[in-house]
Amino acid sequence: MNLTLRTYQILKSCRNFSTSSICRILSQEFQLNNEWQNRHAVLKELNLGGDYEWIAAVQKKFVGGGKASAVDVDAATCLSEEVDQLNDIVELVYKLRHTENAADLLPSTEYALYRLFLKYNAHEELFKVLNDPINYGVFPNYHVSALLLSHYIKAKNYSAAAKIASFTQIL
């Protein structure tokens, strides 16, 4: 395999790459945790019932061939905070994807789902969703991709970070 001089120079310069420079770029402020918590508090003020109750209510809408709206699924996803709710939320996103309301999926649903994956280090579930875009229809935006990359680089899980990076390039 022949490498051009320019390709060789680029590859050689990559050897000096340091993850410490990434950690400085992707600071705690970049994660927008305070803004996310403020949004979550505002959603709690809507009194949709407890987050478990709202998830159950949305699940009931899908039972028997019924359908829930994208807003219902978004509220359930954004209100979720517990690890035992993760599978229920993934199931709701899957069910929404298989209705005629699939195109109405809100960006905040995707964002909340990925933040929930990161919060509980749910690597298997994260890659299950990422690797099956047809059935889940959840695509990380650039900010979420950066959060995922930062998370996996800080955890020294470089193979997962590489998967995220390659997935981001495909989008």
Residue pairs with C-beta under 8 A, 6 or more apart in sequence:
3 11
19 153
22 149
22 150
22 153
23 150
23 153
23 154
26 146
26 147
26 149
26 150
30 146
30 147
30 150
31 147
31 150
32 143
36 115
39 78
40 78
40 79
40 81
43 75
43 78
43 79
44 79
46 75
48 54
48 75
48 79
49 57
51 76
51 79
51 80
51 81
51 82
51 85
52 85
54 75
54 76
54 79
55 76
55 79
55 80
55 85
55 88
55 89
55 92
57 72
58 68
58 72
58 73
58 75
58 76
58 92
59 88
59 91
59 92
60 66
61 67
61 68
61 72
62 68
62 92
62 95
67 99
67 100
67 101
68 92
68 95
68 96
68 99
68 101
69 101
69 104
70 96
70 101
70 104
70 105
70 106
70 109
71 104
71 106
73 92
73 93
73 96
73 105
73 109
74 105
74 106
74 108
74 109
74 112
76 88
76 89
76 92
77 89
77 92
77 93
77 108
77 109
77 112
77 113
77 116
78 108
78 109
78 112
80 86
80 88
80 89
80 112
80 116
81 116
83 120
83 122
85 116
86 116
86 117
86 120
86 122
86 125
87 125
89 113
89 116
90 113
90 125
90 128
90 129
90 136
93 105
93 109
93 113
93 129
93 136
93 137
93 138
94 135
94 136
96 102
96 105
97 105
97 135
97 136
97 137
98 135
102 137
105 137
105 138
107 141
109 138
110 138
110 139
110 140
110 141
110 144
111 141
111 143
111 144
113 129
113 138
114 126
114 138
114 140
114 144
114 147
114 148
115 144
115 147
116 122
117 123
117 125
117 126
117 129
118 126
118 147
118 148
118 151
123 157
123 160
126 148
127 160
127 163
129 136
129 138
130 138
130 140
130 163
130 164
130 167
133 139
139 171
140 148
140 164
140 167
140 168
140 171
142 168
145 164
145 165
145 167
145 168
148 161
148 164
149 161
149 164
149 165
149 168
152 158
152 160
152 161
152 164
153 161
